[in-house]
Amino acid sequence: MRNAWTRLGAVTLGLLAVFGAAAQDKVSVEKVHFKVADAFERDAAVVGELHVPDSKGDRLPVVMIVNSAPGFDGRSAFYAEELNRAGIATLELDFMQGRGMPASPRQHMAHAYETLRYLSADPRIDGARVGIMGFSWGGMIALLTSSAELTRKYTGDRLQFAAHLGVYPICWRHELVLQGKDKYLGPAIYQRVTGRPVHILAGDKDDYDDPDSCDKFLNALPPEARRHFSLTTYAGATFGWDSRFSSDSWAAGAHKNKGGIVHIVADGEFAKRSREFVVGYFRRSLAP
């Protein structure tokens, strides 16, 4: 099915409308803004929107949702609403704030771990149950924060993410890290991981990757790290299947950095499947 959100179906949208209004009454919504000590960027800051369901005093799990270059374009809210209904708090994040992508996701690691500290200090949040997911650039950050080396560098191993999920996280770039060909991220990044679960959602029609790029990345991981990673590939899904609108645009990083057109087919059926997967994954991974 190849339409945008209307392909979710009238029944699904009706249910969302009915339950969404009721759920929203029980969710506090707060703007988040704080500075980040970051050697890569002057005046670095984190901005976002924190949604905390009513927990009757119990400390809640939370999922950080890291957006990609477009920022708050509806994708994070699409997942956050269902996570909130499942009793999971969410923090939708925009690390770029209109500045565009830096040279490497390495330059946003401080943002991710500073946000982990911020959430862990919130008395409503269970600091041992902080998950992270993201789209494209945000998906790369979600995967990289599974690194034991980065976690030790930024938290001294005092804090770590409890679960990681990358949605079309441009797997060829992670292959380069393993091959020692990324000048910002050494191959040791994935030699040891924290041991928390890591999952990738990918489409085999993604114009940034080959159909098997994510398989190649996982198979190249050291065996001890590989056992913590898993992959779901949607046959027929393009990059950005959960976008609000279909589009075609040129991107320098397309086709494994050769450049070219990236086709985005907003597909309601794939979006529904990925959202259901995300909620189930974090309910399991962030269980008490």
C-alpha positions as MATLAB code, in Angstrom:
seq = 'MRNAWTRLGAVTLGLLAVFGAAAQDKVSVEKVHFKVADAFERDAAVVGELHVPDSKGDRLPVVMIVNSAPGFDGRSAFYAEELNRAGIATLELDFMQGRGMPASPRQHMAHAYETLRYLSADPRIDGARVGIMGFSWGGMIALLTSSAELTRKYTGDRLQFAAHLGVYPICWRHELVLQGKDKYLGPAIYQRVTGRPVHILAGDKDDYDDPDSCDKFLNALPPEARRHFSLTTYAGATFGWDSRFSSDSWAAGAHKNKGGIVHIVADGEFAKRSREFVVGYFRRSLAP';
ca = [
       0.000    0.000    0.000;
       1.505    3.252   -1.061;
      -0.459    6.177    0.373;
       0.469    8.293    3.369;
      -1.390    8.365    6.673;
      -4.795    7.725    5.125;
      -3.655    4.162    4.464;
      -3.868    3.450    8.172;
      -7.584    3.005    7.560;
     -10.679    4.690    8.875;
     -11.089    2.223   11.730;
      -7.563    2.732   13.047;
      -7.802    6.513   12.807;
     -11.160    6.450   14.567;
      -9.733    4.462   17.447;
      -6.784    6.821   17.725;
      -9.134    9.787   17.877;
     -11.269    8.196   20.590;
      -8.448    7.001   22.805;
      -6.080    9.885   22.018;
      -8.330   12.482   23.641;
      -8.723   10.395   26.784;
      -5.008    9.577   26.994;
      -3.954   13.187   26.510;
      -5.900   14.226   29.629;
      -3.631   11.958   31.675;
      -0.303   13.009   30.153;
       1.658   16.045   31.329;
       3.455   17.893   28.523;
       6.548   19.975   29.266;
       9.057   21.860   27.138;
      12.665   20.921   27.799;
      15.689   23.118   27.137;
      19.164   22.862   28.639;
      22.740   23.557   27.600;
      25.267   20.847   26.794;
      28.984   21.019   27.530;
      30.254   20.012   24.094;
      33.688   20.567   22.575;
      32.313   20.267   19.040;
      29.706   23.015   19.061;
      29.457   26.424   20.691;
      26.299   27.068   22.706;
      25.194   23.449   22.251;
      21.770   22.746   23.700;
      19.047   20.140   23.858;
      15.457   21.098   23.114;
      12.509   18.773   23.306;
       9.063   17.945   24.574;
       8.617   15.629   27.537;
       5.355   13.670   27.873;
       4.784   11.944   31.226;
       1.695    9.742   31.649;
      -0.068    9.705   34.997;
       1.682    6.989   37.009;
      -0.030    7.400   40.403;
       3.359    7.989   41.990;
       5.288    5.122   40.380;
       8.519    5.918   38.555;
       8.109    5.411   34.818;
      10.249    4.125   31.988;
      10.981    6.688   29.284;
      12.031    6.624   25.631;
      14.171    9.374   24.138;
      13.078    9.890   20.512;
      15.827   11.601   18.501;
      14.687   13.322   15.324;
      16.708   13.631   12.121;
      17.561   16.744   10.087;
      13.948   17.976    9.557;
      13.421   18.189   13.330;
       9.867   17.899   14.641;
       8.122   16.708   11.490;
       5.470   14.463   13.044;
       7.356   11.180   13.117;
       8.350   11.372   16.766;
       4.806   12.289   17.828;
       3.445    9.349   15.825;
       5.409    6.946   18.057;
       5.232    8.986   21.273;
       1.436    8.921   21.396;
       1.314    5.130   21.420;
       4.194    4.805   23.878;
       2.373    7.187   26.237;
      -0.790    5.072   25.948;
       1.330    2.109   27.005;
       2.401    3.978   30.157;
       5.864    4.926   28.860;
       7.045    8.534   29.091;
       8.684   10.060   26.013;
      11.084   12.897   25.303;
      11.006   14.004   21.654;
      14.321   15.669   20.802;
      15.793   17.959   18.176;
      19.567   18.224   18.579;
      20.052   20.362   15.451;
      17.559   23.197   15.962;
      17.732   24.208   12.321;
      21.533   24.266   12.170;
      21.773   21.296    9.842;
      23.691   18.081   10.371;
      27.227   18.243   11.759;
      30.017   16.249   10.150;
      29.391   13.166   12.288;
      26.852   11.826   14.811;
      29.867   11.711   17.141;
      29.223   15.426   17.596;
      25.836   14.704   19.164;
      26.968   12.063   21.643;
      27.280   14.613   24.430;
      23.687   15.709   23.744;
      22.418   12.128   24.075;
      24.237   11.329   27.300;
      23.474   14.718   28.872;
      19.798   13.984   28.191;
      20.204   10.572   29.838;
      21.528   12.323   32.948;
      18.706   14.854   32.819;
      16.027   12.164   32.692;
      17.677   10.016   35.350;
      17.525   12.968   37.753;
      13.756   13.385   37.269;
      11.967   11.827   40.292;
       9.107   10.680   38.036;
      11.495    8.653   35.842;
      13.198    5.351   36.565;
      16.798    6.077   35.544;
      17.460    2.368   35.001;
      14.724    2.217   32.341;
      15.680    4.913   29.807;
      15.443    3.747   26.198;
      16.522    5.569   23.052;
      15.236    5.438   19.479;
      15.613    7.655   16.452;
      15.128    8.091   12.725;
      17.988    8.212   10.215;
      20.517   10.511   11.961;
      18.708    9.927   15.241;
      18.787    6.201   14.510;
      22.568    6.358   14.176;
      22.777    7.998   17.592;
      20.491    5.329   19.056;
      22.852    2.602   17.818;
      26.086    4.360   18.762;
      24.971    4.853   22.360;
      25.118    1.071   22.775;
      28.917    1.425   22.695;
      30.657    0.566   25.956;
      33.466    2.969   25.044;
      31.158    5.950   24.525;
      29.084    5.124   27.596;
      32.206    4.993   29.745;
      33.511    8.257   28.273;
      30.317   10.233   28.879;
      28.924    8.695   32.068;
      31.847    6.889   33.665;
      29.651    3.758   33.464;
      27.371    5.235   36.123;
      24.461    5.419   33.657;
      23.569    3.570   30.490;
      20.638    3.262   28.151;
      18.394    0.267   28.785;
      17.386   -0.347   25.144;
      18.226    1.025   21.696;
      16.195    1.126   18.487;
      17.324    2.615   15.163;
      14.733    3.293   12.456;
      16.464    3.267    9.030;
      19.781    4.231   10.684;
      21.875    4.290    7.443;
      23.755    1.068    8.061;
      26.595    1.649    5.593;
      27.941    4.347    7.899;
      28.154    1.837   10.759;
      29.992   -0.560    8.440;
      32.615    2.156    7.906;
      33.075    2.460   11.666;
      33.770   -1.267   11.967;
      36.199   -1.054    9.040;
      38.153    1.772   10.650;
      37.219    4.154    7.814;
      35.336    6.764    9.862;
      37.637    9.593   10.962;
      35.369   10.583   13.855;
      34.551    7.140   15.249;
      37.226    4.496   15.754;
      36.606    0.773   15.186;
      36.659    0.163   18.947;
      33.226    1.831   19.178;
      31.441   -1.440   18.418;
      34.055   -3.875   19.720;
      32.373   -3.829   23.110;
      28.777   -2.868   23.831;
      26.866   -2.326   27.050;
      24.900   -5.542   26.636;
      21.507   -3.889   26.457;
      19.248   -4.870   23.509;
      19.711   -3.087   20.174;
      17.240   -3.404   17.302;
      17.184   -2.010   13.770;
      14.098   -1.406   11.632;
      15.023   -1.143    7.951;
      13.437   -1.194    4.508;
      14.940   -3.084    1.579;
      14.128   -0.185   -0.804;
      16.102    2.372    1.221;
      18.053    4.555   -1.225;
      20.757    5.298    1.332;
      21.682    1.618    1.713;
      21.914   -1.594   -0.231;
      19.075   -4.026    0.548;
      21.458   -6.052    2.746;
      23.535   -3.230    4.295;
      22.099   -3.739    7.775;
      22.667   -7.502    7.573;
      26.290   -6.850    6.585;
      26.778   -4.472    9.493;
      25.386   -6.940   12.021;
      27.363   -9.848   10.589;
      30.578   -7.824   10.801;
      30.143   -7.168   14.526;
      32.330   -9.140   16.950;
      30.400  -12.202   18.169;
      30.059  -10.924   21.728;
      28.525   -7.652   20.480;
      26.483   -9.283   17.699;
      24.351  -11.315   20.104;
      22.800   -8.127   21.500;
      21.682   -6.841   18.064;
      18.626   -7.819   16.033;
      17.074   -6.645   12.772;
      13.650   -6.384   11.141;
      13.600   -5.595    7.416;
      10.326   -4.560    5.776;
      10.198   -5.903    2.220;
       9.174   -3.072   -0.106;
       9.654   -0.242    2.416;
      11.643    2.833    1.426;
      13.621    5.180    3.616;
      11.167    7.253    5.678;
       8.172    4.924    5.291;
       6.648    6.560    8.398;
       6.889   10.088    6.991;
       3.737   12.140    6.597;
       4.276   12.718    2.879;
       5.999   10.974   -0.018;
       8.843   12.843   -1.711;
      11.871   12.586   -3.997;
      14.998   14.589   -3.217;
      18.711   14.527   -3.944;
      21.038   13.618   -1.061;
      24.828   13.501   -0.987;
      24.836   10.410    1.248;
      22.451    8.400   -0.904;
      23.500    5.079   -2.452;
      26.236    4.539    0.124;
      27.648    8.043   -0.233;
      27.672    8.113   -4.030;
      24.863   10.677   -4.041;
      21.543   10.519   -5.835;
      17.791   10.672   -5.477;
      16.184    9.362   -2.303;
      12.625    8.168   -2.856;
      10.366    8.338    0.198;
       7.062    6.509   -0.048;
       4.959    7.318    3.005;
       3.212    4.024    3.692;
       0.532    3.795    6.355;
       0.682    0.011    6.638;
       4.437   -0.055    7.229;
       4.072    2.882    9.634;
       1.416    1.023   11.608;
       3.569   -2.108   11.769;
       6.666   -0.219   12.884;
       4.761    1.703   15.550;
       3.294   -1.520   16.940;
       6.775   -3.037   16.940;
       8.280   -0.033   18.737;
       5.688   -0.134   21.526;
       6.059   -3.889   22.015;
       9.850   -3.698   21.953;
      10.081   -1.021   24.635;
       7.365   -2.575   26.784;
       9.486   -5.732   26.901;
      12.909   -4.053   27.136;
      11.939   -1.464   29.760;
       9.860   -3.749   31.946;
      10.664   -3.495   35.688;
];
